Amino acid sequence: MNKKFLACAFAALILGACGGSNTDKQAESSPDAASESVADAVGTSSGGSLNLYIWSDYVDPATVEAFGKEHGINVSEAFYDSNEVLEAKMLTGKSGFDLVAPSIANVGRQIKAGAYREIDKSQIPNYNNIAPDLLTLMAQADPGNKYAVPYFWGINTLAINPAQVSKALGTDKLPENEWDLVFNPEYTAKLKHCGISFFDSPTEQFPLVLNYMGKDPNSSNPADYEEAAALMKKVRSDVKRFSSSGYINDMAKGELCVAIGYGGDLNIAKRRAEEAGGRVKLEVLAPKSGVGVWIDSFMIPKDAPNVANAHKYINYTLNPKVAAQNGNYVTYAPAAAAARDLMEPKYAEDVSIFPSEEVKANSFAVLPKTAEVVKLQTKLWQNLKAGK
């Protein structure tokens, strides 16, 4: 998929997330109607268990509790902090989980490996609440949308501690391309003293570097990855840590001044800093030069023990009211299109959650890579972290 098409599809997705379709408006005007239809489709109660394996801080605990009470289901949660960790678990098999939420870059490979069972859409009356263009993008990894049901989408970006950054740089002015803060040695050499964090995931990190270099973020050319690794090697000694979740608390506590991360996680760090008294102030950026766009979807492992309950939970999360509540908590954009209009304005209008047109025009979707590219970038990543 070329970058121009991605920009157009991404723009359509944002418009869809504003509640533009008739279906979405109907869902918004009567968000409980879909929930009522669930009773007709799959029954009002089921009992039993539901085992979730998801990203940390990825659902409002209150919605999980409400779902459990409504259906008499005992819900348990386990967490991972990178797509690599999840993929290893899924490809090994016999995970014991009923629902997982991989990102679009990993979905296609896992489907081909036979890790998941097809979704029974007849058990998900709220499926029609999903923004159509989100399904179009997901179809790049899941043809026919047979296995994956979009849950959240968002951006890979960076956040800063403005006070620490301005002190380290000796100016309040950020570089024109804000990615210079983490990829340009001129800046990283100054910022290393207050702490820089990279993703601990080649799947997420390499596309950002490739885009920064003006290359195809979803390149299949091995030489591009070698160049990207060489660029990161120049700043490796300035990076304090590699993390795909721990940066949240570190940023909130002022122990990092720049972090690459998931937009929602970075906003959670900002919120935690505010709740701790506001001593630490954070800013989540949305660089005009572009960000990585991802989609996380609920998928049911092939050997899931509680398939019916998994469908019930997917359906529940697509209720616009529930999706909005989760969106406010997680600070990502929900798949249910009408949810944006029900979210708190400070989140619905936040460009790090719903990016501007200028940012979207230069952004890209993080798409699946070939097995050869995955193997290469993993090797390069391991060498980078080891300082080789």
TORKOL-608494 format. One line per field, with one value per residue (C-alpha): residue number from 1; x, y, z. Coordinates in nm, 4 decimals, m for minus. Example, Ala and Ser with C-alpha at 12.3 -4.5 7.8 and 13.67 -1.06 7.14 Angstrom:
num: (1 / 2)
X: (1.2300 / 1.3670)
Y: (m0.4500 / m0.1060)
Z: (0.7800 / 0.7140)
***
This chain:
num: (1 / 2 / 3 / 4 / 5 / 6 / 7 / 8 / 9 / 10 / 11 / 12 / 13 / 14 / 15 / 16 / 17 / 18 / 19 / 20 / 21 / 22 / 23 / 24 / 25 / 26 / 27 / 28 / 29 / 30 / 31 / 32 / 33 / 34 / 35 / 36 / 37 / 38 / 39 / 40 / 41 / 42 / 43 / 44 / 45 / 46 / 47 / 48 / 49 / 50 / 51 / 52 / 53 / 54 / 55 / 56 / 57 / 58 / 59 / 60 / 61 / 62 / 63 / 64 / 65 / 66 / 67 / 68 / 69 / 70 / 71 / 72 / 73 / 74 / 75 / 76 / 77 / 78 / 79 / 80 / 81 / 82 / 83 / 84 / 85 / 86 / 87 / 88 / 89 / 90 / 91 / 92 / 93 / 94 / 95 / 96 / 97 / 98 / 99 / 100 / 101 / 102 / 103 / 104 / 105 / 106 / 107 / 108 / 109 / 110 / 111 / 112 / 113 / 114 / 115 / 116 / 117 / 118 / 119 / 120 / 121 / 122 / 123 / 124 / 125 / 126 / 127 / 128 / 129 / 130 / 131 / 132 / 133 / 134 / 135 / 136 / 137 / 138 / 139 / 140 / 141 / 142 / 143 / 144 / 145 / 146 / 147 / 148 / 149 / 150 / 151 / 152 / 153 / 154 / 155 / 156 / 157 / 158 / 159 / 160 / 161 / 162 / 163 / 164 / 165 / 166 / 167 / 168 / 169 / 170 / 171 / 172 / 173 / 174 / 175 / 176 / 177 / 178 / 179 / 180 / 181 / 182 / 183 / 184 / 185 / 186 / 187 / 188 / 189 / 190 / 191 / 192 / 193 / 194 / 195 / 196 / 197 / 198 / 199 / 200 / 201 / 202 / 203 / 204 / 205 / 206 / 207 / 208 / 209 / 210 / 211 / 212 / 213 / 214 / 215 / 216 / 217 / 218 / 219 / 220 / 221 / 222 / 223 / 224 / 225 / 226 / 227 / 228 / 229 / 230 / 231 / 232 / 233 / 234 / 235 / 236 / 237 / 238 / 239 / 240 / 241 / 242 / 243 / 244 / 245 / 246 / 247 / 248 / 249 / 250 / 251 / 252 / 253 / 254 / 255 / 256 / 257 / 258 / 259 / 260 / 261 / 262 / 263 / 264 / 265 / 266 / 267 / 268 / 269 / 270 / 271 / 272 / 273 / 274 / 275 / 276 / 277 / 278 / 279 / 280 / 281 / 282 / 283 / 284 / 285 / 286 / 287 / 288 / 289 / 290 / 291 / 292 / 293 / 294 / 295 / 296 / 297 / 298 / 299 / 300 / 301 / 302 / 303 / 304 / 305 / 306 / 307 / 308 / 309 / 310 / 311 / 312 / 313 / 314 / 315 / 316 / 317 / 318 / 319 / 320 / 321 / 322 / 323 / 324 / 325 / 326 / 327 / 328 / 329 / 330 / 331 / 332 / 333 / 334 / 335 / 336 / 337 / 338 / 339 / 340 / 341 / 342 / 343 / 344 / 345 / 346 / 347 / 348 / 349 / 350 / 351 / 352 / 353 / 354 / 355 / 356 / 357 / 358 / 359 / 360 / 361 / 362 / 363 / 364 / 365 / 366 / 367 / 368 / 369 / 370 / 371 / 372 / 373 / 374 / 375 / 376 / 377 / 378 / 379 / 380 / 381 / 382 / 383 / 384 / 385 / 386 / 387 / 388)
X: (0.0000 / 0.1529 / 0.1865 / m0.0576 / m0.3295 / m0.2570 / m0.2947 / m0.6315 / m0.7519 / m0.6291 / m0.8128 / m1.1310 / m1.0843 / m1.0642 / m1.3767 / m1.5516 / m1.4447 / m1.6339 / m1.9597 / m2.0292 / m2.2328 / m2.6021 / m2.5225 / m2.2924 / m2.5490 / m2.8067 / m2.5658 / m2.4891 / m2.8524 / m2.9380 / m2.6170 / m2.8049 / m3.0039 / m2.7131 / m2.6638 / m3.0289 / m2.9887 / m2.7119 / m2.9685 / m3.1535 / m2.8361 / m2.6436 / m2.8535 / m2.8589 / m2.6215 / m2.3672 / m2.1578 / m1.8196 / m1.4888 / m1.3069 / m0.9282 / m0.7923 / m0.4312 / m0.3893 / m0.1654 / m0.1337 / m0.3692 / m0.5765 / m0.9260 / m1.1117 / m1.1357 / m1.4886 / m1.6073 / m1.4547 / m1.6284 / m1.9604 / m1.9314 / m1.8590 / m2.1587 / m2.3914 / m2.3116 / m2.2090 / m1.8644 / m1.5430 / m1.2913 / m0.9166 / m0.6470 / m0.2813 / m0.0591 / 0.2186 / 0.4201 / 0.5242 / 0.3917 / 0.6959 / 0.6018 / 0.2435 / 0.3491 / 0.5814 / 0.2936 / 0.0464 / 0.2770 / 0.3740 / 0.0090 / m0.1950 / m0.1963 / m0.5128 / m0.6400 / m0.9731 / m0.8936 / m0.5760 / m0.5166 / m0.2255 / m0.1319 / m0.1863 / 0.1843 / 0.1697 / m0.1808 / m0.1227 / 0.1715 / m0.0142 / m0.3228 / m0.1138 / 0.0393 / m0.3093 / m0.3027 / m0.6648 / m1.0187 / m1.2563 / m1.4881 / m1.8597 / m2.0006 / m2.3557 / m2.2579 / m2.1415 / m2.4457 / m2.2360 / m1.9942 / m2.1663 / m2.0506 / m1.6915 / m1.5685 / m1.5804 / m1.2432 / m1.0842 / m1.1978 / m1.0587 / m0.7160 / m0.7332 / m0.8169 / m0.4558 / m0.3557 / m0.6796 / m0.8433 / m1.2205 / m1.1944 / m1.2418 / m1.0273 / m0.9670 / m1.2160 / m1.0679 / m1.0587 / m0.8402 / m0.6233 / m0.3608 / m0.0190 / 0.3433 / 0.4912 / 0.6982 / 0.6454 / 0.8699 / 0.9183 / 0.9347 / 1.1139 / 1.3880 / 1.4228 / 1.4530 / 1.7136 / 1.9154 / 1.8972 / 1.9402 / 1.6322 / 1.2537 / 1.2501 / 1.2194 / 1.3730 / 1.1541 / 1.1415 / 1.0689 / 1.1996 / 1.5465 / 1.5162 / 1.5631 / 1.7374 / 1.9835 / 2.3066 / 2.3216 / 2.0163 / 2.0469 / 2.3930 / 2.2334 / 1.9226 / 2.0915 / 2.1519 / 1.7787 / 1.6862 / 1.5791 / 1.3636 / 1.3162 / 1.0578 / 1.1739 / 1.0262 / 1.1845 / 0.8341 / 0.7435 / 1.0841 / 1.2171 / 0.9239 / 0.9669 / 1.3360 / 1.2757 / 1.0126 / 1.2504 / 1.5127 / 1.2667 / 1.2399 / 0.9390 / 0.8392 / 0.7206 / 1.0214 / 1.1150 / 1.4678 / 1.7284 / 1.9639 / 1.7076 / 1.7047 / 2.0821 / 2.0850 / 1.8185 / 2.0159 / 2.3291 / 2.1453 / 2.0243 / 2.3731 / 2.4957 / 2.2633 / 2.2660 / 2.4936 / 2.2555 / 1.9527 / 1.8809 / 1.6368 / 1.4405 / 1.0819 / 0.7379 / 0.5460 / 0.7763 / 0.8269 / 0.4787 / 0.5735 / 0.9259 / 0.7934 / 0.5290 / 0.7958 / 1.0322 / 1.2942 / 1.2875 / 1.2667 / 1.1944 / 1.0207 / 0.9101 / 0.5880 / 0.2260 / 0.0262 / m0.2264 / 0.0422 / 0.2159 / m0.1118 / m0.1565 / 0.1876 / 0.0793 / m0.2376 / m0.0508 / 0.1900 / m0.1035 / m0.2721 / 0.0534 / 0.0344 / 0.1574 / 0.5235 / 0.6103 / 0.4501 / 0.4519 / 0.3627 / 0.2648 / 0.3800 / 0.2358 / 0.5226 / 0.4148 / 0.6703 / 0.4497 / 0.3803 / 0.3182 / m0.0454 / m0.1455 / m0.4677 / m0.5099 / m0.7802 / m0.9423 / m0.8699 / m0.9685 / m0.6869 / m0.7464 / m0.7608 / m0.9590 / m1.1626 / m1.4414 / m1.5277 / m1.8856 / m1.7749 / m1.5017 / m1.7639 / m1.9773 / m1.6875 / m1.5984 / m1.9584 / m1.9640 / m1.6565 / m1.8171 / m2.1098 / m2.0368 / m2.0839 / m1.8489 / m1.6005 / m1.6038 / m1.5470 / m1.2540 / m1.1264 / m1.1276 / m0.9347 / m0.6859 / m0.6595 / m0.6673 / m0.9223 / m1.1925 / m1.2956 / m1.6625 / m1.7065 / m1.9711 / m1.7586 / m1.5547 / m1.8583 / m1.9207 / m1.5650 / m1.4497 / m1.3690 / m1.0102 / m0.9527 / m1.1821 / m1.0024 / m0.6482 / m0.4291 / m0.2162 / m0.5296 / m0.7050 / m0.4208 / m0.4532 / m0.4847 / m0.1229 / 0.0080 / m0.2129 / m0.0870 / 0.2675 / 0.1836 / 0.1830 / 0.0204 / 0.2507 / 0.1905 / 0.2986 / 0.6510 / 0.7893 / 0.9481 / 1.2880 / 1.2457 / 1.1239 / 1.4284 / 1.6658 / 1.5222 / 1.5172 / 1.8855 / 1.9746 / 1.7719 / 1.9404 / 2.2806 / 2.1785 / 2.0623 / 2.3807 / 2.5842 / 2.7330)
Y: (0.0000 / 0.3333 / 0.6246 / 0.8473 / 0.5852 / 0.5410 / 0.9126 / 0.9139 / 0.6054 / 0.7486 / 1.0755 / 0.8855 / 0.6921 / 1.0128 / 1.1461 / 0.8193 / 0.8425 / 1.1693 / 0.9770 / 1.0597 / 0.7589 / 0.6990 / 0.3756 / 0.5604 / 0.8317 / 0.5697 / 0.4037 / 0.7382 / 0.8347 / 0.5028 / 0.3386 / 0.0918 / m0.0453 / m0.2552 / m0.3954 / m0.4936 / m0.6785 / m0.8843 / m1.0513 / m1.1701 / m1.2861 / m1.4598 / m1.4531 / m1.2203 / m1.4280 / m1.6976 / m1.7488 / m1.9127 / m1.7368 / m1.5043 / m1.4870 / m1.1661 / m1.1232 / m0.7560 / m0.4537 / m0.2980 / m0.0048 / m0.1000 / m0.1032 / 0.0895 / m0.1548 / m0.0273 / m0.1530 / m0.4959 / m0.5174 / m0.4081 / m0.6679 / m0.9428 / m0.8515 / m0.8148 / m1.1605 / m1.3454 / m1.4004 / m1.4171 / m1.2057 / m1.2453 / m1.0329 / m1.0887 / m0.8348 / m0.8069 / m0.5007 / m0.5730 / m0.7440 / m0.9701 / m1.1100 / m1.1704 / m1.3333 / m1.5752 / m1.6813 / m1.7192 / m1.9134 / m2.1508 / m2.2472 / m2.3656 / m2.0155 / m2.0680 / m1.7217 / m1.6328 / m1.2898 / m1.1099 / m0.7761 / m0.7832 / m0.4892 / m0.4800 / m0.5357 / m0.8815 / m0.9985 / m1.1359 / m1.3536 / m1.4951 / m1.5719 / m1.7608 / m1.9597 / m2.0764 / m1.9035 / m1.7839 / m1.8941 / m1.7032 / m1.4503 / m1.5321 / m1.1897 / m1.3118 / m1.3054 / m0.9438 / m0.7231 / m0.4125 / m0.4993 / m0.2422 / 0.0313 / m0.0052 / 0.2779 / 0.1268 / 0.2700 / 0.1069 / m0.2279 / m0.1338 / m0.0710 / m0.3903 / m0.5913 / m0.5331 / m0.7817 / m0.9758 / m1.0194 / m1.0242 / m0.9169 / m1.2784 / m1.2998 / m0.9532 / m0.7083 / m0.3575 / m0.2356 / 0.0774 / 0.2647 / 0.5251 / 0.6602 / 0.5870 / 0.9205 / 1.0861 / 1.2902 / 1.5348 / 1.6942 / 2.0545 / 2.1942 / 1.9311 / 1.9453 / 2.3239 / 2.3142 / 2.0453 / 2.2187 / 2.5694 / 2.6887 / 2.6519 / 2.6038 / 2.2470 / 2.1373 / 2.1817 / 1.8033 / 1.6949 / 1.3433 / 1.5018 / 1.4918 / 1.1134 / 1.0388 / 1.3278 / 1.3002 / 1.6813 / 1.6671 / 1.3264 / 1.4127 / 1.6957 / 1.5053 / 1.1869 / 1.3417 / 1.3746 / 1.0431 / 0.9157 / 0.6054 / 0.4026 / 0.1359 / m0.2118 / m0.3412 / m0.3539 / m0.3848 / m0.0398 / 0.1308 / 0.0606 / 0.2144 / 0.5388 / 0.5555 / 0.4668 / 0.7390 / 0.9863 / 0.8963 / 0.9553 / 0.5859 / 0.3572 / 0.2818 / m0.0617 / m0.1306 / m0.4828 / m0.3762 / m0.5203 / m0.2279 / 0.0156 / m0.1686 / m0.1759 / 0.2029 / 0.2529 / 0.0425 / 0.2432 / 0.5659 / 0.4369 / 0.3095 / 0.6703 / 0.7615 / 0.4267 / 0.5467 / 0.8353 / 0.6095 / 0.5435 / 0.2579 / 0.0468 / 0.0005 / m0.0557 / 0.0172 / 0.1138 / 0.4592 / 0.5523 / 0.5719 / 0.6915 / 0.9893 / 1.0612 / 1.0650 / 1.2878 / 1.0160 / 1.0556 / 1.3742 / 1.2204 / 0.8934 / 0.7247 / 0.5391 / 0.4711 / 0.7939 / 0.6701 / 0.5454 / 0.8808 / 1.0539 / 0.8189 / 0.9277 / 1.2905 / 1.2221 / 1.0373 / 1.3281 / 1.5652 / 1.3391 / 1.3263 / 1.6997 / 1.8475 / 1.8819 / 1.7036 / 1.8457 / 1.6500 / 1.7252 / 1.4576 / 1.5579 / 1.4795 / 1.5688 / 1.7242 / 1.5067 / 1.2087 / 0.9335 / 0.5618 / 0.4537 / 0.1190 / m0.0726 / m0.3231 / m0.5839 / m0.8415 / m1.1938 / m1.5328 / m1.7882 / m2.1181 / m2.3103 / m2.0521 / m2.2322 / m1.9695 / m1.8742 / m1.7579 / m1.5307 / m1.3884 / m1.2873 / m1.1324 / m0.9207 / m0.8024 / m0.6996 / m0.5185 / m0.3094 / m0.1912 / m0.0298 / 0.3447 / 0.4320 / 0.1564 / 0.2401 / 0.6077 / 0.5173 / 0.2956 / 0.5674 / 0.8260 / 0.5905 / 0.4572 / 0.7817 / 0.6044 / 0.6296 / 0.3591 / 0.1488 / 0.2294 / 0.5363 / 0.7102 / 0.6889 / 1.0013 / 1.2254 / 1.0700 / 1.1084 / 1.3923 / 1.6962 / 1.7142 / 1.3718 / 1.3994 / 1.7181 / 1.6039 / 1.5842 / 1.3101 / 1.0925 / 1.2204 / 1.3730 / 1.6843 / 1.6760 / 1.7895 / 1.5096 / 1.2517 / 1.3502 / 1.2500 / 0.9451 / 0.5761 / 0.2558 / m0.0028 / m0.2996 / m0.6660 / m0.7485 / m1.0546 / m1.3279 / m1.2278 / m0.8667 / m0.9711 / m1.1937 / m0.9207 / m0.6405 / m0.8653 / m0.9461 / m0.5808 / m0.4828 / m0.7320 / m0.6107 / m0.2492 / m0.3101 / m0.5028 / m0.2108 / m0.4035)
Z: (0.0000 / m0.0977 / 0.1401 / m0.0476 / m0.0232 / 0.3462 / 0.4039 / 0.2272 / 0.4113 / 0.7394 / 0.6719 / 0.5978 / 0.9189 / 1.1228 / 0.9578 / 1.0293 / 1.3916 / 1.4153 / 1.3761 / 1.0132 / 0.8968 / 0.9524 / 1.1333 / 1.3679 / 1.4375 / 1.5204 / 1.7592 / 1.9210 / 1.9673 / 2.1278 / 2.2517 / 2.4679 / 2.1764 / 2.0570 / 2.4059 / 2.4169 / 2.0882 / 2.2446 / 2.4659 / 2.1568 / 1.9828 / 2.2566 / 2.5720 / 2.8698 / 3.0814 / 3.0308 / 3.3418 / 3.3276 / 3.2709 / 3.0331 / 3.0185 / 2.8651 / 2.7548 / 2.6659 / 2.6893 / 3.0336 / 3.1083 / 2.8028 / 2.9470 / 3.2159 / 3.5100 / 3.5760 / 3.2360 / 3.2973 / 3.6337 / 3.4809 / 3.2055 / 3.4568 / 3.6695 / 3.3710 / 3.2352 / 3.5492 / 3.4021 / 3.6010 / 3.4061 / 3.4583 / 3.2954 / 3.2132 / 3.0430 / 2.7842 / 2.6863 / 2.3280 / 2.0179 / 2.0224 / 2.3642 / 2.2520 / 1.9260 / 2.1019 / 2.3256 / 2.0383 / 1.8087 / 2.0863 / 2.1270 / 2.4266 / 2.5776 / 2.7804 / 2.6832 / 2.5253 / 2.3820 / 2.2814 / 2.1088 / 1.8611 / 1.6400 / 1.2649 / 1.1932 / 1.3513 / 1.2673 / 0.9166 / 1.0164 / 1.3156 / 1.1095 / 0.8528 / 1.1378 / 1.2377 / 1.5765 / 1.5710 / 1.5021 / 1.2749 / 1.4366 / 1.4353 / 1.3497 / 1.4160 / 1.7839 / 1.7616 / 1.6908 / 1.7610 / 1.4789 / 1.2572 / 1.4958 / 1.3726 / 1.1492 / 0.7956 / 0.6937 / 0.9954 / 0.8601 / 0.5187 / 0.6699 / 0.8770 / 0.5656 / 0.4540 / 0.7234 / 0.7613 / 0.4174 / 0.4510 / 0.8173 / 0.9204 / 1.2329 / 1.3799 / 1.5327 / 1.5759 / 1.9355 / 1.9439 / 1.6980 / 1.7664 / 1.6908 / 1.7723 / 1.8705 / 2.1422 / 2.4563 / 2.6362 / 2.9748 / 2.8437 / 3.1489 / 3.1382 / 2.7603 / 2.7467 / 3.0236 / 2.8455 / 2.5077 / 2.6435 / 2.4573 / 2.4619 / 2.0854 / 1.9618 / 1.6304 / 1.3239 / 1.2912 / 1.6461 / 1.5727 / 1.5779 / 1.9566 / 1.9508 / 1.6207 / 1.5742 / 1.7785 / 1.8022 / 2.0275 / 2.1928 / 2.3260 / 2.5248 / 2.6307 / 2.7493 / 3.0909 / 3.1612 / 2.9991 / 2.6554 / 2.6088 / 2.2877 / 2.2166 / 2.3102 / 1.9865 / 1.6403 / 1.4944 / 1.6262 / 1.6165 / 1.2686 / 1.0746 / 1.2709 / 1.1833 / 0.8189 / 0.7886 / 0.9544 / 0.6931 / 0.4094 / 0.3254 / 0.2995 / 0.6612 / 0.5474 / 0.3278 / 0.2245 / 0.1262 / 0.3675 / 0.2962 / 0.4368 / 0.7687 / 0.7791 / 0.7310 / 0.9965 / 1.2425 / 1.1619 / 1.2352 / 1.5713 / 1.6515 / 1.6403 / 1.9286 / 2.1113 / 2.3900 / 2.4601 / 2.5154 / 2.8815 / 2.8372 / 2.5906 / 2.7054 / 2.5622 / 2.8834 / 3.1724 / 3.0245 / 3.1466 / 3.5139 / 3.4395 / 3.2453 / 3.5101 / 3.7821 / 3.5868 / 3.5392 / 3.1601 / 2.9576 / 2.6143 / 2.5343 / 2.2155 / 2.2833 / 2.2118 / 2.2117 / 2.4648 / 2.7026 / 2.6844 / 2.7648 / 3.0598 / 3.1818 / 3.1447 / 3.3440 / 3.6182 / 3.6520 / 3.6919 / 3.9468 / 4.1462 / 4.2047 / 3.8797 / 3.9768 / 3.6522 / 3.3390 / 3.0150 / 2.6555 / 2.4027 / 2.0553 / 1.7137 / 1.4758 / 1.1477 / 0.9712 / 1.0509 / 1.3013 / 1.2867 / 1.2851 / 1.4307 / 1.4877 / 1.7696 / 1.7278 / 1.9482 / 1.8278 / 1.9661 / 1.9987 / 1.8217 / 2.1506 / 2.3504 / 2.6199 / 2.6432 / 2.2857 / 2.3480 / 2.6304 / 2.4093 / 2.1526 / 2.4258 / 2.5460 / 2.1956 / 2.1430 / 2.4762 / 2.3935 / 2.0685 / 2.2514 / 2.1945 / 2.5623 / 2.6760 / 2.3988 / 2.5027 / 2.8671 / 2.7715 / 2.5366 / 2.8153 / 3.0398 / 2.7859 / 2.5802 / 2.2445 / 1.9655 / 1.9945 / 1.6968 / 1.7590 / 1.5402 / 1.7525 / 2.0654 / 1.9867 / 2.0254 / 2.3685 / 2.4941 / 2.7173 / 2.4972 / 2.6233 / 2.4677 / 2.1643 / 2.0603 / 2.1451 / 1.8319 / 1.9869 / 1.9952 / 1.6823 / 1.4733 / 1.2581 / 0.8797 / 0.8397 / 1.0586 / 0.8896 / 0.5455 / 0.6408 / 0.8502 / 0.7727 / 0.8880 / 1.0449 / 0.8136 / 0.8292 / 0.7156 / 0.5408 / 0.7477 / 0.6079 / 0.7181 / 1.0626 / 1.1079 / 0.9903 / 1.1999 / 1.5074 / 1.4597 / 1.4031 / 1.7080 / 1.9359 / 1.8210 / 1.8726 / 2.2289 / 2.3023 / 2.1751 / 1.8833)
***
